[in-house]
Amino acid sequence: MNVSLLSFTPEPLRVIFTAARSCYSPSAPLEIWEKASDEEKMLALIKRTVESGHHSVLEHVSFTFGVKGISRACSHQLVRHRLASYSQQSQRYVRKTDSAAVVPGSISDVRKFKEKFDALLGEIEAFYNEMVEAGIPAEDARYILPNAVTTNIVMTMNMRELIHASSLRLCLRAQWEIRRLFLEMRKALERNEDTARLSDFVLMKCEITGFCDEADCCGIRPPKDEVLGIQKNEKGKVRAR
Ligand SMILES: Cc1cc2nc3c(=O)[nH]c(=O)nc-3n(C[C@H](O)[C@H](O)[C@H](O)COP(=O)(O)OP(=O)(O)OC[C@H]3O[C@@H](n4cnc5c(N)ncnc54)[C@H](O)[C@@H]3O)c2cc1C
């Protein structure tokens, strides 16, 4: 997989700072914008605003990512995030011409499964090509393609949605490929000096809340029940207090 930050709202920190400051200042937004220059001061206000739950100020800044070579299994999970815009490579108009596929480590680590997986992919590819060459439209031949085939996608998310989606998908219990995708998105922000400081807000949900709400807690943060003092009986039902 390859993830690039193609574009983003210019001066993102200054935009978010101006939005947040405008809510609590008698000054006009333009005045606040023109005076805003101290990065640490801007970040401190953004941090306080985010921690207070005043998240709408984050919606003024958007990021456009170019994603290459994720599986269709991964892209299907990605596009469930509804507050983002997507443009995905079409299987109607783009004929599959290579055998690119994502093979999970759990399969590729077991030789007999990897061999069987590769053989099946090869058979599917051959049948797909046979159908297309016989005049079956690519939009119909694609019905035989598996979740493993790769796709490219351009995605635009505002900062609020990026924080929300990342909090779910960076969790160590999230599915490995989509987790890797969100890690790569965060790295892409880190690589750009204008967005690097904002990557500090892109965290796993437990790093934001301080507790874990997963059934199978990985231990990075204590379980939610423990932190909130919720007591359960042996059947997992909350005890009345
Ligand atoms: C670990 C994990 C397992 C999952 N398993 C499954 C599964 O088995 N099957 C499945 O179908 N999905 C599954 N999903 C997808 C999940 O249900 C969500 O569709 C996905 O995570 C998108 O996130 P979201 O709904 O929080 O919000 P987004 O679509 O990213 O929207 C952001 C926020 O906007 C608000 N919002 C958006 N749309 C609406 C709306 N229509 N009404 C009210 N508020 C809205 C909500 O507050 C939402 O949290 C899974 C997700 C995770 C992280």
Ligand as a Chemical Component Dictionary entry (heavy atoms), coordinates in Angstrom:
data_LIG
# 
_chem_comp.id                   LIG 
_chem_comp.type                 NON-POLYMER 
_chem_comp.pdbx_formal_charge   0 
_chem_comp.three_letter_code    LIG 
# 
loop_
_chem_comp_atom.comp_id 
_chem_comp_atom.atom_id 
_chem_comp_atom.alt_atom_id 
_chem_comp_atom.type_symbol 
_chem_comp_atom.charge 
_chem_comp_atom.model_Cartn_x 
_chem_comp_atom.model_Cartn_y 
_chem_comp_atom.model_Cartn_z 
_chem_comp_atom.pdbx_ordinal 
LIG C1  C1  C 0 -14.027 -2.759 14.939 1  
LIG C2  C2  C 0 -15.147 -2.466 13.958 2  
LIG C3  C3  C 0 -15.966 -3.490 13.543 3  
LIG C4  C4  C 0 -17.008 -3.222 12.656 4  
LIG N1  N1  N 0 -17.804 -4.256 12.238 5  
LIG C5  C5  C 0 -18.818 -4.021 11.396 6  
LIG C6  C6  C 0 -19.683 -5.062 10.993 7  
LIG O1  O1  O 0 -19.509 -6.211 11.354 8  
LIG N2  N2  N 0 -20.693 -4.771 10.128 9  
LIG C7  C7  C 0 -20.932 -3.483 9.710  10 
LIG O2  O2  O 0 -21.896 -3.262 8.967  11 
LIG N3  N3  N 0 -20.113 -2.478 10.075 12 
LIG C8  C8  C 0 -19.081 -2.713 10.913 13 
LIG N4  N4  N 0 -18.263 -1.689 11.270 14 
LIG C9  C9  C 0 -18.493 -0.353 10.693 15 
LIG C10 C10 C 0 -19.179 0.565  11.695 16 
LIG O3  O3  O 0 -20.456 0.108  12.020 17 
LIG C11 C11 C 0 -19.304 1.980  11.112 18 
LIG O4  O4  O 0 -20.096 1.954  9.954  19 
LIG C12 C12 C 0 -17.965 2.579  10.734 20 
LIG O5  O5  O 0 -17.047 2.399  11.765 21 
LIG C13 C13 C 0 -18.136 4.061  10.424 22 
LIG O6  O6  O 0 -18.054 4.805  11.600 23 
LIG P1  P1  P 0 -19.214 5.657  12.240 24 
LIG O7  O7  O 0 -20.552 5.061  11.987 25 
LIG O8  O8  O 0 -18.825 5.966  13.636 26 
LIG O9  O9  O 0 -19.186 6.997  11.545 27 
LIG P2  P2  P 0 -18.910 7.782  10.211 28 
LIG O10 O10 O 0 -19.698 7.253  9.093  29 
LIG O11 O11 O 0 -17.426 7.896  10.066 30 
LIG O12 O12 O 0 -19.532 9.164  10.668 31 
LIG C14 C14 C 0 -18.955 9.933  11.759 32 
LIG C15 C15 C 0 -19.991 10.237 12.815 33 
LIG O13 O13 O 0 -21.032 11.005 12.224 34 
LIG C16 C16 C 0 -22.277 10.660 12.819 35 
LIG N5  N5  N 0 -23.145 10.088 11.768 36 
LIG C17 C17 C 0 -22.807 9.753  10.499 37 
LIG N6  N6  N 0 -23.879 9.313  9.834  38 
LIG C18 C18 C 0 -24.908 9.341  10.696 39 
LIG C19 C19 C 0 -26.267 8.987  10.608 40 
LIG N7  N7  N 0 -26.816 8.504  9.511  41 
LIG N8  N8  N 0 -27.042 9.157  11.690 42 
LIG C20 C20 C 0 -26.549 9.659  12.840 43 
LIG N9  N9  N 0 -25.249 9.999  13.014 44 
LIG C21 C21 C 0 -24.448 9.850  11.954 45 
LIG C22 C22 C 0 -21.982 9.633  13.914 46 
LIG O14 O14 O 0 -21.779 10.320 15.128 47 
LIG C23 C23 C 0 -20.675 9.016  13.447 48 
LIG O15 O15 O 0 -19.921 8.446  14.502 49 
LIG C24 C24 C 0 -17.226 -1.908 12.161 50 
LIG C25 C25 C 0 -16.373 -0.883 12.600 51 
LIG C26 C26 C 0 -15.342 -1.138 13.480 52 
LIG C27 C27 C 0 -14.432 -0.008 13.916 53 
# 
loop_
_chem_comp_bond.comp_id 
_chem_comp_bond.atom_id_1 
_chem_comp_bond.atom_id_2 
_chem_comp_bond.value_order 
_chem_comp_bond.pdbx_ordinal 
LIG C1  C2  SING 1  
LIG C2  C3  SING 2  
LIG C2  C26 DOUB 3  
LIG C3  C4  DOUB 4  
LIG C4  N1  SING 5  
LIG C4  C24 SING 6  
LIG N1  C5  DOUB 7  
LIG C5  C6  SING 8  
LIG C5  C8  SING 9  
LIG C6  O1  DOUB 10 
LIG C6  N2  SING 11 
LIG N2  C7  SING 12 
LIG C7  O2  DOUB 13 
LIG C7  N3  SING 14 
LIG N3  C8  DOUB 15 
LIG C8  N4  SING 16 
LIG N4  C9  SING 17 
LIG N4  C24 SING 18 
LIG C9  C10 SING 19 
LIG C10 O3  SING 20 
LIG C10 C11 SING 21 
LIG C11 O4  SING 22 
LIG C11 C12 SING 23 
LIG C12 O5  SING 24 
LIG C12 C13 SING 25 
LIG C13 O6  SING 26 
LIG O6  P1  SING 27 
LIG P1  O7  DOUB 28 
LIG P1  O8  SING 29 
LIG P1  O9  SING 30 
LIG O9  P2  SING 31 
LIG P2  O10 DOUB 32 
LIG P2  O11 SING 33 
LIG P2  O12 SING 34 
LIG O12 C14 SING 35 
LIG C14 C15 SING 36 
LIG C15 O13 SING 37 
LIG C15 C23 SING 38 
LIG O13 C16 SING 39 
LIG C16 N5  SING 40 
LIG C16 C22 SING 41 
LIG N5  C17 SING 42 
LIG N5  C21 SING 43 
LIG C17 N6  DOUB 44 
LIG N6  C18 SING 45 
LIG C18 C19 SING 46 
LIG C18 C21 DOUB 47 
LIG C19 N7  SING 48 
LIG C19 N8  DOUB 49 
LIG N8  C20 SING 50 
LIG C20 N9  DOUB 51 
LIG N9  C21 SING 52 
LIG C22 O14 SING 53 
LIG C22 C23 SING 54 
LIG C23 O15 SING 55 
LIG C24 C25 DOUB 56 
LIG C25 C26 SING 57 
LIG C26 C27 SING 58 
# 
